[in-house]
C-alpha cells in the first residue's frame, strides 16, 4: 500500500482499510461512527491516530494558537449528600469536618482572583441539604454585584437538580432564576461517566447520565451554554468510554450548546474506590485523539494537566488538543484525591510555546484576550500560580497557603 498525505504530511500505510477510512474522514472534518471510534481507540497505530487528530485540529485552528484561561475554583461548601465513591472532598451532613464559607470569604477570594488577572470563577460545592435555588440566587447575585466583569462559569446539572428538589421547583425555573441572578455558563461538573453501568457503580445516589444530559439540553435551549467533561479510569470499559462521548455528541447535534470537551483521569487517594482502577497516560492520550476526531460538532478540546501531569498535557497538544485549560489559582476537589501537579502562568505558556504553538489567554467563550505572538510577549507575573490557596495540598501551593475560613459546620 503506498504512502499517502494528510495535511501535507506523508503518512505510513495502514493495512486495515476501515481504520484508514475512519482516520481520513475524521481528519477531514467528517463524521465517524461510535463503532469506528472504538476501532480507532483500540486498534489504530498511535502515531497515525495522533496525526489524524492533529490534522483535525489544524483544520479548525490553522493559526497554530493554543489557549489557556486564568480562573479560580471556589468551593462554597464541602457538605454533600451524594457520597460519590471517587470523591475525597465531600463530608456528609453533620460531619465534624463539614464547612461552608460565609459570603465575605467567597467575595474575598473572588477579589484576590481578579487582582491576579482571573476572568472567570468556578463556584463549586457539595449538594448541601439546605441549599435550594434561593442560596444560589444570593451567591451569584452577590458575586456579580461586587465583580460585574467576572464570568460565573459554575455548578453543573447535578447541582441544578439538587437545588430544584430542595426548593420544589422545575429545572426550567431553577435555570431561569440562577441565570437572572448572574450565572453566565454551566460547568461540565458531575458528568463522570454517563453510561448507566459505570455511573451506578461509582455514584449510585446521583442522577442518571441521561438525566444529566437532559438538564444540559434544557439549559442550552434557554440560552445557557456549557462545557462537557468525562472522568476515565474507574473501571469503565473502552466501549463505555465511547458511549459517553456518543451521548454528548447526540445532544450537541440538537443544541450546539457545548463549547468544549474536557476529559480527565480518576485520582486514587482518600476515596472509597481506593485506587482499584486507573487510566494510563497512553489510554488518556489515545482517547483525547479519538475525541477530537469524533466531536465534529464540538469546537474545542481541553486536556487536563492537573490530573495527568504537565508532560502529558503538553503531549496532548500534538493529539488534537487546542486548549490547556486553567492555571487554577485554587482547586481542592481533585487535589484532595491525590492530584499533585502544580503549575504557574509562565510555565503554562512555556508548555504551549515549546510544543510549537502560539500561546493565548482566552475568556470563557474562547475569545482571545492576549495572544503571545513572540516570546517577548509572554507574561512574566510570577504571582500567578496554581493552588496558591488550596486546602488540599501541603503549603497551599506555590504561592503559600491562604487561611481557610470555616464556618457553619454541619
C-alpha positions as CSV (number, residue, x, y, z in Angstrom):
1,X,0.0,0.0,0.0
2,X,1.6,3.3,-1.0
3,X,2.1,6.2,1.5
4,X,-0.4,9.0,1.4
5,X,-0.6,12.5,2.7
6,X,-2.7,14.2,5.4
7,X,-2.5,17.9,5.8
8,X,0.7,17.9,3.8
9,X,2.3,15.2,6.0
10,X,3.3,11.9,4.5
11,X,1.7,9.0,6.3
12,X,2.9,5.5,6.7
13,X,0.5,3.0,5.1
14,X,-2.2,1.2,7.3
15,X,-3.2,-2.2,6.2
16,X,-6.7,-2.1,7.7
17,X,-8.9,-0.1,5.3
18,X,-11.6,0.5,8.0
19,X,-9.0,2.2,10.2
20,X,-7.6,4.2,7.3
21,X,-11.0,5.3,6.2
22,X,-12.1,6.5,9.6
23,X,-8.8,8.3,10.2
24,X,-9.0,10.1,6.9
25,X,-12.7,11.1,7.3
26,X,-12.2,12.3,10.9
27,X,-9.1,14.3,9.9
28,X,-11.1,16.0,7.1
29,X,-13.9,17.0,9.5
30,X,-16.3,14.2,8.5
31,X,-18.3,12.2,10.9
32,X,-17.1,8.9,12.3
33,X,-19.5,6.4,13.9
34,X,-19.2,5.2,17.5
35,X,-18.1,1.8,16.2
36,X,-15.3,3.4,14.2
37,X,-14.3,5.5,17.2
38,X,-14.0,2.3,19.3
39,X,-12.0,0.7,16.4
40,X,-9.6,3.7,16.4
41,X,-9.3,3.8,20.1
42,X,-8.4,0.2,20.5
43,X,-6.6,-0.7,17.2
44,X,-5.3,2.4,15.3
45,X,-1.5,2.9,15.4
46,X,-0.7,5.6,17.9
47,X,1.2,7.9,15.6
48,X,-1.4,7.6,12.8
49,X,-4.1,8.4,15.4
50,X,-2.3,11.4,16.7
51,X,-1.5,12.6,13.2
52,X,-5.1,12.5,12.2
53,X,-6.3,14.3,15.3
54,X,-3.7,16.9,14.9
55,X,-4.8,17.4,11.3
56,X,-8.4,17.9,12.5
57,X,-7.1,20.5,15.0
58,X,-5.2,22.3,12.3
59,X,-8.3,22.4,10.0
60,X,-10.1,24.2,12.8
61,X,-7.2,26.4,14.0
62,X,-4.7,27.0,11.2
63,X,-3.2,29.9,13.1
64,X,-1.5,27.4,15.5
65,X,-2.8,29.1,18.6
66,X,-3.4,27.1,21.8
67,X,-5.2,28.8,24.6
68,X,-5.3,29.0,28.4
69,X,-7.5,30.8,31.0
70,X,-6.9,32.3,34.4
71,X,-9.6,31.3,36.8
72,X,-10.3,30.2,40.4
73,X,-12.3,27.3,41.7
74,X,-14.0,28.4,44.9
75,X,-15.8,25.8,46.9
76,X,-18.6,27.3,48.9
77,X,-19.2,24.0,50.9
78,X,-17.9,20.5,51.2
79,X,-21.2,19.2,52.7
80,X,-22.8,16.8,50.3
81,X,-25.5,14.1,50.3
82,X,-24.5,12.2,47.2
83,X,-21.4,10.4,48.6
84,X,-19.8,9.6,45.3
85,X,-17.3,6.8,45.7
86,X,-14.4,8.6,43.9
87,X,-14.7,11.9,45.8
88,X,-12.3,12.7,48.6
89,X,-13.6,16.2,49.1
90,X,-17.1,15.8,50.5
91,X,-18.3,15.4,54.0
92,X,-21.7,14.1,55.0
93,X,-24.2,16.4,56.7
94,X,-23.4,16.8,60.4
95,X,-19.9,15.6,59.9
96,X,-17.5,17.4,62.2
97,X,-15.3,18.3,59.2
98,X,-18.1,19.8,57.2
99,X,-18.0,23.5,56.4
100,X,-19.5,26.3,54.4
101,X,-17.8,29.6,53.5
102,X,-19.5,32.9,54.5
103,X,-20.3,35.3,51.6
104,X,-17.5,37.6,52.8
105,X,-14.9,34.9,52.3
106,X,-16.2,34.0,48.9
107,X,-16.0,37.6,47.9
108,X,-12.5,37.9,49.2
109,X,-11.4,35.0,47.1
110,X,-13.1,36.5,44.1
111,X,-11.3,39.8,44.6
112,X,-8.0,38.0,45.0
113,X,-8.6,36.2,41.8
114,X,-9.4,39.4,39.9
115,X,-6.2,41.0,41.2
116,X,-4.2,38.1,39.7
117,X,-5.8,38.5,36.3
118,X,-8.6,35.9,36.5
119,X,-11.5,36.5,34.2
120,X,-13.7,33.5,35.4
121,X,-14.7,32.0,38.6
122,X,-16.0,28.5,39.2
123,X,-18.2,28.3,42.2
124,X,-18.5,24.6,43.1
125,X,-19.6,22.7,46.1
126,X,-21.4,19.8,47.5
127,X,-25.1,19.0,47.4
128,X,-25.8,20.7,50.7
129,X,-29.2,19.5,52.1
130,X,-30.3,23.1,52.8
131,X,-29.1,24.9,49.7
132,X,-32.0,25.5,47.3
133,X,-32.4,27.9,44.4
134,X,-32.5,30.8,46.8
135,X,-29.0,30.1,48.1
136,X,-27.6,30.2,44.5
137,X,-29.5,33.3,43.6
138,X,-28.0,35.1,46.6
139,X,-24.5,33.6,45.8
140,X,-24.4,34.6,42.2
141,X,-26.1,38.0,42.5
142,X,-23.7,39.0,45.3
143,X,-20.6,38.0,43.4
144,X,-21.9,39.7,40.2
145,X,-22.7,42.9,42.0
146,X,-19.2,43.1,43.5
147,X,-17.4,41.9,40.3
148,X,-19.6,42.6,37.3
149,X,-16.9,41.6,34.8
150,X,-16.1,38.3,36.4
151,X,-17.7,35.5,34.5
152,X,-19.5,33.0,36.6
153,X,-18.9,29.6,35.0
154,X,-20.2,27.4,37.7
155,X,-22.1,24.4,39.1
156,X,-23.4,21.6,36.9
157,X,-26.6,19.6,36.2
158,X,-26.3,17.7,39.5
159,X,-26.4,20.9,41.5
160,X,-29.3,22.2,39.4
161,X,-31.3,19.0,40.0
162,X,-30.5,19.2,43.7
163,X,-31.5,22.9,44.2
164,X,-34.7,22.2,42.2
165,X,-35.6,19.4,44.6
166,X,-34.8,21.4,47.7
167,X,-36.9,24.4,46.5
168,X,-39.6,22.3,44.9
169,X,-39.4,24.0,41.5
170,X,-38.8,22.8,38.0
171,X,-35.5,22.6,36.2
172,X,-36.6,25.4,33.9
173,X,-37.4,27.7,36.8
174,X,-34.1,27.0,38.5
175,X,-32.1,27.8,35.4
176,X,-34.1,30.9,34.7
177,X,-33.7,32.2,38.2
178,X,-29.9,31.5,38.6
179,X,-29.3,32.9,35.2
180,X,-31.1,36.1,36.1
181,X,-29.0,36.2,39.3
182,X,-25.7,36.2,37.4
183,X,-24.8,32.6,36.2
184,X,-23.1,33.0,32.8
185,X,-22.2,29.4,32.0
186,X,-22.7,25.9,33.3
187,X,-19.6,23.8,34.0
188,X,-19.4,20.2,32.9
189,X,-19.2,19.1,36.5
190,X,-20.8,15.8,37.6
191,X,-20.6,14.0,34.2
192,X,-18.0,11.5,35.4
193,X,-19.3,8.5,33.3
194,X,-22.6,8.9,31.7
195,X,-23.5,5.3,30.7
196,X,-25.6,3.6,33.3
197,X,-23.4,0.7,34.5
198,X,-20.2,2.6,35.4
199,X,-22.2,5.6,36.7
200,X,-24.2,3.5,39.1
201,X,-21.1,1.8,40.3
202,X,-19.3,5.0,41.3
203,X,-22.1,7.4,42.1
204,X,-25.3,5.4,42.9
205,X,-27.1,8.4,44.5
206,X,-26.6,10.7,41.6
207,X,-28.9,11.3,38.7
208,X,-28.5,9.1,35.6
209,X,-26.3,10.2,32.7
210,X,-29.4,10.6,30.6
211,X,-30.9,13.0,33.2
212,X,-27.6,14.9,33.4
213,X,-27.8,15.5,29.7
214,X,-31.4,16.4,29.9
215,X,-30.6,19.2,32.3
216,X,-27.8,20.4,29.9
217,X,-30.2,20.3,27.0
218,X,-32.8,22.3,28.9
219,X,-30.2,24.9,29.8
220,X,-28.9,25.1,26.2
221,X,-32.4,25.7,24.9
222,X,-32.7,28.5,27.4
223,X,-29.6,30.2,26.1
224,X,-27.1,29.0,28.8
225,X,-24.1,27.2,27.2
226,X,-21.8,24.8,29.0
227,X,-18.8,22.6,28.8
228,X,-18.8,18.8,28.9
229,X,-16.4,16.5,30.8
230,X,-15.5,12.9,31.4
231,X,-13.7,11.1,34.2
232,X,-11.9,8.0,33.0
233,X,-10.2,5.3,35.0
234,X,-12.9,4.0,37.4
235,X,-13.4,0.6,35.8
236,X,-15.4,1.6,32.7
237,X,-14.8,-0.4,29.5
238,X,-13.5,1.0,26.3
239,X,-16.9,0.7,24.8
240,X,-18.4,2.7,27.7
241,X,-15.9,5.5,27.2
242,X,-17.0,5.8,23.6
243,X,-20.7,5.6,24.6
244,X,-20.1,8.6,26.9
245,X,-18.9,10.8,24.0
246,X,-21.7,9.4,21.8
247,X,-24.3,10.6,24.3
248,X,-22.7,14.0,24.4
249,X,-22.5,14.3,20.6
250,X,-26.1,13.4,20.2
251,X,-27.2,16.3,22.5
252,X,-24.8,18.6,20.7
253,X,-26.4,17.8,17.4
254,X,-29.7,19.1,18.8
255,X,-28.5,22.2,20.8
256,X,-24.9,23.2,19.9
257,X,-24.5,24.3,23.5
258,X,-21.3,22.5,24.4
259,X,-18.3,24.8,23.9
260,X,-15.6,22.2,24.7
261,X,-15.0,18.7,25.9
262,X,-12.6,18.1,28.8
263,X,-11.6,14.5,29.7
264,X,-9.7,13.9,32.9
265,X,-8.4,10.9,34.9
266,X,-9.6,9.5,38.2
267,X,-7.4,10.2,41.1
268,X,-7.0,7.3,43.6
269,X,-6.3,8.7,47.0
270,X,-8.6,9.2,50.0
271,X,-11.8,7.8,48.5
272,X,-13.9,4.7,48.6
273,X,-12.7,3.3,45.3
274,X,-9.2,3.2,46.8
275,X,-7.4,3.3,43.5
276,X,-8.6,0.0,42.3
277,X,-8.5,1.1,38.7
278,X,-6.9,4.0,36.9
279,X,-6.3,5.1,33.3
280,X,-2.8,5.1,31.9
281,X,-1.3,8.0,30.2
282,X,-1.4,6.2,26.9
283,X,-5.1,5.4,27.3
284,X,-5.6,9.1,28.0
285,X,-3.7,10.3,25.0
286,X,-5.4,7.9,22.7
287,X,-8.8,8.9,24.0
288,X,-8.0,12.6,23.5
289,X,-7.1,12.0,19.9
290,X,-10.3,9.9,19.3
291,X,-12.4,12.6,20.9
292,X,-11.0,15.3,18.5
293,X,-11.9,13.0,15.6
294,X,-15.3,12.1,17.0
295,X,-16.5,15.5,18.0
296,X,-17.0,17.1,14.6
297,X,-19.6,19.3,16.3
298,X,-17.7,20.5,19.4
299,X,-15.3,23.3,18.8
300,X,-12.7,22.9,21.5
301,X,-10.8,20.1,23.2
302,X,-9.1,20.7,26.5
303,X,-6.7,18.4,28.2
304,X,-6.2,18.0,32.0
305,X,-2.6,18.6,33.1
306,X,-3.9,18.8,36.6
307,X,-4.7,15.0,36.6
308,X,-2.2,13.7,34.0
309,X,0.8,15.9,34.6
310,X,2.3,18.7,32.6
311,X,4.3,16.3,30.3
312,X,1.1,14.5,29.2
313,X,-0.7,17.9,29.0
314,X,2.0,19.1,26.6
315,X,1.9,15.9,24.5
316,X,-1.8,16.3,24.2
317,X,-1.2,19.4,22.1
318,X,0.0,17.0,19.4
319,X,-3.0,14.8,19.7
320,X,-5.7,17.3,18.7
321,X,-6.0,19.5,21.8
322,X,-6.2,23.3,21.4
323,X,-6.6,24.4,25.0
324,X,-4.7,23.6,28.2
325,X,-7.4,25.0,30.5
326,X,-6.8,27.0,33.6
327,X,-3.8,27.9,35.7
328,X,-6.3,27.1,38.6
329,X,-5.5,29.7,41.3
330,X,-7.3,27.3,43.6
331,X,-8.5,23.7,43.3
332,X,-9.5,21.5,46.2
333,X,-11.7,18.7,44.9
334,X,-9.4,16.7,42.6
335,X,-6.4,17.6,44.6
336,X,-8.0,16.0,47.7
337,X,-8.0,12.7,45.8
338,X,-4.3,12.9,45.0
339,X,-3.7,15.3,42.1
340,X,-0.3,16.8,43.0
341,X,0.5,18.6,39.7
342,X,1.1,22.3,40.0
343,X,2.0,25.0,37.5
344,X,2.3,28.7,37.1
345,X,1.4,31.1,34.4
346,X,4.9,31.4,33.0
347,X,5.3,27.6,32.9
348,X,1.9,27.0,31.2
349,X,2.8,29.5,28.5
350,X,6.2,27.8,28.1
351,X,4.4,24.4,27.7
352,X,2.4,25.8,24.9
353,X,5.3,27.6,23.1
354,X,7.7,24.7,23.4
355,X,5.1,22.4,21.8
356,X,5.4,24.7,18.7
357,X,2.1,26.5,19.4
358,X,1.3,30.2,19.9
359,X,0.0,30.8,23.5
360,X,-3.0,33.0,24.0
361,X,-5.0,33.9,27.1
362,X,-8.7,33.3,26.4
363,X,-12.0,34.1,28.1
364,X,-14.8,31.7,28.9
365,X,-16.1,31.9,25.3
366,X,-12.7,31.1,23.9
367,X,-12.2,34.7,22.6
368,X,-8.5,35.6,22.6
369,X,-7.7,38.3,25.2
370,X,-3.9,38.3,24.7
371,X,-2.0,36.5,22.0
372,X,1.7,36.0,22.9
373,X,2.9,36.1,19.3
374,X,6.6,36.1,20.3
375,X,8.5,35.1,23.5
376,X,8.8,38.8,24.2
377,X,5.0,39.0,24.6
378,X,5.0,36.2,27.2
379,X,3.7,37.1,30.7
380,X,6.2,37.5,33.5
381,X,4.0,37.8,36.6
382,X,5.3,35.1,39.0
383,X,2.4,35.7,41.4
384,X,0.0,33.8,39.1
385,X,0.4,30.2,40.3
386,X,-1.9,27.3,40.7
387,X,-3.1,26.1,44.1
388,X,-1.8,29.2,45.9
389,X,-4.6,28.9,48.4
390,X,-5.5,25.2,48.1
391,X,-6.5,23.5,51.3
392,X,-5.8,20.1,49.7
393,X,-2.1,20.5,49.1
394,X,0.7,21.0,51.7
395,X,1.6,24.6,52.0
396,X,-1.4,25.7,49.8
397,X,0.6,25.7,46.6
398,X,3.5,27.6,45.1
399,X,2.3,30.9,46.4
400,X,1.8,30.0,50.0
401,X,-1.3,29.0,51.9
402,X,-4.1,31.3,52.5
403,X,-6.0,30.8,55.7
404,X,-9.2,28.8,55.3
405,X,-12.3,30.4,56.9
406,X,-14.5,27.5,58.0
407,X,-17.9,28.3,59.4
408,X,-21.3,26.7,59.7
409,X,-20.0,23.2,60.5
410,X,-22.9,20.8,59.9
